């Protein structure tokens, strides 16, 4: 996801910039969706943990 934020990708030769703006936008969108899913899962698990009596 760090590479998507910079508009780059990992190859055998190392990190390289992505020239196609559509591909960069698509990768950033996918990275944003992953961040949102992770935040929602974390919030849901925290909520469940708070419901368990100690």
C-alpha positions as CSV (number, residue, x, y, z in Angstrom):
1,X,0.0,0.0,0.0
2,X,2.9,2.3,0.6
3,X,3.9,1.8,-3.1
4,X,0.4,2.6,-4.3
5,X,0.5,5.9,-2.4
6,X,3.7,6.8,-4.3
7,X,2.4,5.6,-7.6
8,X,5.0,2.9,-7.8
9,X,5.2,-0.9,-8.0
10,X,7.7,-3.6,-7.0
11,X,9.5,-5.5,-9.7
12,X,12.5,-7.9,-9.9
13,X,14.7,-4.9,-10.6
14,X,13.3,-3.0,-7.6
15,X,10.8,-0.2,-7.2
16,X,9.6,1.6,-10.4
17,X,7.2,4.4,-11.0
18,X,3.9,3.6,-12.8
19,X,3.4,5.7,-15.9
20,X,-0.3,5.0,-16.5
21,X,-2.5,7.4,-14.4
22,X,-5.5,5.0,-14.6
23,X,-3.5,2.2,-13.0
24,X,-2.2,4.5,-10.3
25,X,-5.7,5.6,-9.5
26,X,-7.0,2.0,-9.4
27,X,-4.2,0.9,-7.1
28,X,-4.9,3.8,-4.7
29,X,-8.6,3.0,-4.7
30,X,-7.8,-0.6,-3.8
31,X,-5.4,0.5,-1.0
32,X,-8.1,2.8,0.4
33,X,-10.6,0.0,0.4
34,X,-8.2,-2.2,2.3
35,X,-7.6,0.5,4.9
36,X,-11.3,1.0,5.4
37,X,-11.9,-2.8,5.8
38,X,-9.1,-3.0,8.3
39,X,-10.5,-0.1,10.4
40,X,-14.0,-1.6,10.4
41,X,-12.7,-5.0,11.4
42,X,-10.7,-3.5,14.2
43,X,-13.7,-1.5,15.4
44,X,-15.9,-4.5,15.3
45,X,-13.5,-6.7,17.2
46,X,-12.9,-4.0,19.8
47,X,-16.6,-3.7,20.3
48,X,-17.0,-7.5,20.7
49,X,-14.1,-7.5,23.2
50,X,-15.8,-4.8,25.3
51,X,-19.0,-6.8,25.5
52,X,-17.2,-9.8,27.1
53,X,-17.6,-9.6,30.9
54,X,-14.3,-9.6,32.7
